[in-house]
C-alpha cells in the first residue's frame, strides 16, 4: 500500500536479480507480469499475477509484405 491505497506494479523489463530481491522485500505490492515465463524468472512473490497483452491474433489477417519492408511493434530495451 502506498498512503493506504493498493499498489500494482507491472513488470515488463528484462530479468534483473536485484529487482527480484526488491520485489520480495516489498511484499505489500501486487506484481503483474506480462507472461508466465517472466513471472517464473523471479520465483514466487507474495502477491503476483499474469496479465497477457490481450491481443487476439484471430482478429487480424496477414497481408502480403514486400521483401524490402520491415515492421516492428514493441519496445527495445537494454539487456
Secondary structure, DSSP 4 states (H G I P E B T S, - for coil): -BTTB--EEEE-S---HHHHHHHHH-TTSEEEESSHHHHHHH---SSEEE------GGG-------TT-----S-----
